[in-house]
Amino acid sequence: MSTTSSAPTASARPTGWTVPRSVAWFRYALLALCATVGIGMLAFGTRPADFNELGRAINAGRVTQVVIANALPENATGTASAEIRWHDGFLPRFTTVRQEIPGDEPAGQVAINTTSPSYPITGRIEDRLQEYAGQPLDVTHIQDYRNTTWWLYGWKVPAWVGIGGLLGALLTLGLLVSGPQTLRATRWAWFWAISSPLSPVTIPLFLLFGVPRTGAIEQPYTKAGRLTGGWSFLLFCVLGASIVQNLL
C-alpha cells in the first residue's frame, strides 16, 4: 500500500514592493521644506495691492504705519519709482507708485496718466497718503534697490524663498513620477493637482495623503476608488482659473 503526499501550497505573494524607509524620510524632508517656504513667505514676502486699497485701509484706520522705499530725497526734483509697504492686519502688502516732483509745480497733486502701470503721484508721497488719514501717519523712508526678489504664487519674496519653493515643487514632481503608486488619486490626477495654481495646498496634501506609508505594500495600478486624470484636469482648470482671476 503506497501513500502519496501532496506538495505544500505556496502562500500567495503580495503584489508590488514594500515602500522603503527612504521614501518616508524624503517625504518628511519635503514637508519641512514646504513649511519653511510658507513661513518665509509670511515673514519676508509681500503681496501686491492697488494704491486705492491702501487709501481705503488708511481711511478705515486699519493702517497707521507705512514704509516708503526709494522715494525722491527731500528737496529733489525728477521722477522715481517708489514702493509703499504696509501691513493690513497680519498680511504684508505693497504697491508701486511713480513719483514726480517738477520744479515749477506745487506738491500734493495727482498727475493723471493712464498709460503708466504704477499709480502716479506728483509731490511728496506721504502728503498724498495723509489725505486719507484722520490722524498723522507713521512714515518711514528707506532705500532698497535689491534685485534678488522672486515672484512666488503672486507674492514678492526673497530669492531663497523662491528657490526653495521651486526646488520643493520639482522634488515633489520627482517623487510623484518615480515613487510608489499613489493613493486616493492616480499619478496623472495628482500631477494636474500639484501643477495647478492651487499647488501651495495640493503639494502638502499629496505628501500627507498621496504617498504610502513606510512598510506598506504598494498596490497595483487601478482606477477603482481613485480620482482619475481626466476629472482632475477639469477640476483644477476650473479652480485654477478662478484663483488666477482673483489675483489679477
Wavefront OBJ file of the C-alpha trace (Angstrom):
o trace
v 0.000 0.000 0.000
v 1.536 3.270 -1.134
v 0.824 6.703 0.174
v 1.131 9.951 -1.720
v 1.940 13.227 -0.120
v 0.808 16.448 -1.659
v 3.339 19.231 -2.059
v 2.818 22.206 0.234
v 0.973 25.047 -1.395
v 2.950 28.265 -1.527
v 1.186 31.200 0.030
v 0.158 33.985 -2.313
v 2.794 36.684 -2.506
v 1.693 40.296 -2.179
v 1.597 42.359 -5.318
v 4.053 45.219 -5.579
v 7.012 46.105 -3.407
v 7.397 47.224 0.168
v 7.622 51.007 0.459
v 11.143 51.679 1.809
v 12.005 53.939 4.714
v 13.855 56.297 2.363
v 10.530 57.347 0.813
v 9.260 58.365 4.251
v 12.366 60.417 5.039
v 12.186 62.065 1.627
v 8.515 62.889 2.199
v 9.251 64.363 5.651
v 12.063 66.471 4.193
v 9.734 67.848 1.520
v 7.074 68.642 4.142
v 9.698 70.515 6.178
v 10.763 72.416 3.060
v 7.125 73.346 2.321
v 6.693 74.612 5.887
v 9.903 76.667 5.646
v 8.811 78.242 2.360
v 5.371 79.048 3.768
v 6.814 80.678 6.891
v 9.320 82.575 4.747
v 6.537 83.931 2.535
v 4.572 85.242 5.516
v 7.631 86.579 7.357
v 9.602 88.135 4.481
v 7.251 88.256 1.485
v 4.750 90.902 0.434
v 1.617 90.643 -1.662
v 0.820 93.312 -4.280
v -2.152 95.610 -3.812
v -3.727 98.605 -5.507
v -2.971 102.104 -4.239
v -6.682 102.678 -3.738
v -6.777 99.659 -1.394
v -4.132 101.348 0.725
v -6.141 104.561 0.737
v -9.273 102.768 1.924
v -7.313 100.923 4.635
v -5.826 104.200 5.910
v -9.240 105.861 5.829
v -10.736 102.991 7.836
v -7.953 103.211 10.427
v -6.580 99.730 9.716
v -3.229 101.138 8.581
v -1.342 103.728 10.632
v 2.240 102.866 9.637
v 3.781 102.727 6.157
v 7.269 102.280 4.764
v 8.198 104.153 1.576
v 11.134 102.703 -0.343
v 13.199 104.515 -2.976
v 11.258 107.788 -3.000
v 12.904 111.013 -4.182
v 15.049 112.645 -1.490
v 13.910 115.791 0.268
v 14.108 118.922 -1.954
v 14.887 116.783 -5.022
v 13.054 117.029 -8.326
v 12.535 114.475 -11.043
v 10.845 111.086 -11.330
v 11.229 107.915 -9.267
v 9.560 104.521 -8.991
v 8.788 104.114 -5.309
v 7.276 101.271 -3.316
v 4.886 101.667 -0.386
v 4.763 98.806 2.139
v 2.338 98.214 4.977
v 0.533 95.539 6.989
v -3.208 95.107 6.608
v -3.832 93.023 9.703
v -1.134 90.341 9.670
v -0.831 90.347 5.865
v 2.141 92.292 4.415
v 1.220 94.312 1.319
v 2.939 96.646 -1.134
v 2.104 98.870 -4.066
v 4.269 100.694 -6.593
v 3.821 104.362 -7.448
v 5.511 106.728 -9.885
v 6.580 109.834 -8.044
v 7.066 113.079 -9.944
v 8.329 116.333 -8.456
v 8.644 119.008 -11.151
v 10.496 122.131 -10.184
v 7.710 124.519 -11.193
v 4.579 122.698 -9.937
v 3.085 122.615 -6.439
v 3.288 119.387 -4.446
v 0.355 117.204 -3.484
v -1.370 116.973 -6.865
v -2.113 113.722 -8.684
v -0.832 113.550 -12.228
v -3.309 111.729 -14.469
v -1.517 109.314 -16.778
v -3.431 106.137 -17.524
v -0.615 104.659 -19.632
v 1.617 104.141 -16.577
v 1.430 100.739 -14.826
v 2.163 102.457 -11.492
v -0.083 104.895 -9.662
v 1.219 108.422 -10.489
v 1.748 110.943 -7.696
v 3.093 114.456 -8.051
v 4.859 115.711 -4.942
v 5.652 114.008 -1.660
v 4.103 110.571 -1.278
v 3.429 110.971 2.438
v 1.425 114.140 1.717
v -0.803 112.190 -0.631
v -1.267 109.375 1.906
v -2.040 111.834 4.679
v -5.097 112.982 2.746
v -6.737 109.622 3.563
v -5.853 109.663 7.262
v -7.694 111.278 10.141
v -4.507 111.378 12.208
v -0.784 111.687 11.394
v 0.687 108.607 9.738
v 3.891 106.948 10.937
v 6.025 107.089 7.773
v 9.490 105.522 7.412
v 11.715 106.184 4.386
v 14.263 103.597 3.253
v 16.439 102.976 0.200
v 16.095 99.395 -1.027
v 17.359 98.525 -4.503
v 17.580 94.754 -4.128
v 17.158 92.915 -7.420
v 17.216 89.420 -5.916
v 13.473 89.188 -5.285
v 11.353 86.429 -6.778
v 7.667 86.077 -7.508
v 6.105 83.019 -5.885
v 2.350 82.334 -6.009
v 1.614 86.027 -6.528
v 3.905 87.152 -3.664
v 7.191 89.035 -3.946
v 9.654 87.051 -1.841
v 13.412 86.892 -1.168
v 15.453 84.752 -3.518
v 15.964 81.929 -1.006
v 12.201 81.558 -0.542
v 11.616 81.474 -4.295
v 14.391 78.934 -4.861
v 13.048 76.795 -2.010
v 9.543 76.845 -3.480
v 10.788 75.907 -6.954
v 13.019 73.147 -5.556
v 10.173 71.739 -3.458
v 7.829 71.614 -6.463
v 10.421 69.867 -8.659
v 11.336 67.294 -5.991
v 7.665 66.580 -5.307
v 7.138 66.015 -9.024
v 10.094 63.616 -8.992
v 8.568 61.679 -6.092
v 5.257 61.513 -7.946
v 6.869 60.136 -11.112
v 9.428 57.716 -9.635
v 7.922 56.912 -6.236
v 5.398 54.257 -5.199
v 1.899 54.020 -6.645
v -0.114 56.935 -5.296
v -3.115 56.804 -3.000
v -6.588 58.396 -3.386
v -5.824 59.578 -6.940
v -3.848 58.363 -9.943
v -0.446 59.792 -10.807
v -1.976 61.908 -13.573
v -4.633 63.226 -11.206
v -2.004 64.269 -8.655
v 0.113 65.751 -11.456
v -2.673 68.129 -12.513
v -3.273 68.979 -8.851
v 0.317 69.891 -7.937
v 0.950 71.751 -11.220
v -2.125 73.976 -10.808
v -2.258 77.434 -9.156
v -3.505 75.609 -6.043
v -0.129 73.882 -5.621
v 0.573 75.607 -2.254
v -2.291 73.459 -0.945
v -2.144 70.382 -3.176
v 1.600 69.703 -2.738
v 1.324 69.281 1.068
v -1.887 67.264 0.569
v -0.057 64.917 -1.797
v 2.828 64.480 0.627
v 0.470 63.821 3.535
v -2.200 61.657 1.923
v -0.981 60.619 -1.527
v 2.203 58.728 -0.621
v 2.016 55.240 1.003
v 3.490 54.837 4.471
v 6.766 53.064 5.139
v 6.403 49.272 5.154
v 3.135 49.267 3.243
v 2.806 47.032 0.193
v 2.482 49.069 -2.965
v -0.835 48.277 -4.585
v -1.186 47.526 -8.301
v -2.448 50.273 -10.568
v -6.213 50.582 -10.539
v -8.707 53.402 -11.057
v -11.200 51.984 -8.582
v -11.939 54.429 -5.795
v -9.391 56.984 -7.022
v -9.689 60.336 -8.766
v -8.557 59.946 -12.364
v -6.517 62.283 -14.520
v -9.346 63.488 -16.748
v -11.586 64.567 -13.881
v -8.642 66.097 -12.051
v -7.689 68.125 -15.141
v -11.223 69.542 -15.459
v -11.495 70.221 -11.727
v -8.232 72.105 -11.395
v -8.721 74.003 -14.660
v -11.897 75.493 -13.197
v -10.432 76.099 -9.737
v -7.157 77.426 -11.136
v -8.926 79.868 -13.476
v -10.941 81.292 -10.579
v -7.790 81.693 -8.479
v -5.893 83.488 -11.277
v -8.869 85.765 -11.943
v -8.960 86.821 -8.297
v -5.223 87.510 -8.257
v -5.306 89.765 -11.320
l 1 2 3 4 5 6 7 8 9 10 11 12 13 14 15 16 17 18 19 20 21 22 23 24 25 26 27 28 29 30 31 32 33 34 35 36 37 38 39 40 41 42 43 44 45 46 47 48 49 50 51 52 53 54 55 56 57 58 59 60 61 62 63 64 65 66 67 68 69 70 71 72 73 74 75 76 77 78 79 80 81 82 83 84 85 86 87 88 89 90 91 92 93 94 95 96 97 98 99 100 101 102 103 104 105 106 107 108 109 110 111 112 113 114 115 116 117 118 119 120 121 122 123 124 125 126 127 128 129 130 131 132 133 134 135 136 137 138 139 140 141 142 143 144 145 146 147 148 149 150 151 152 153 154 155 156 157 158 159 160 161 162 163 164 165 166 167 168 169 170 171 172 173 174 175 176 177 178 179 180 181 182 183 184 185 186 187 188 189 190 191 192 193 194 195 196 197 198 199 200 201 202 203 204 205 206 207 208 209 210 211 212 213 214 215 216 217 218 219 220 221 222 223 224 225 226 227 228 229 230 231 232 233 234 235 236 237 238 239 240 241 242 243 244 245 246 247 248
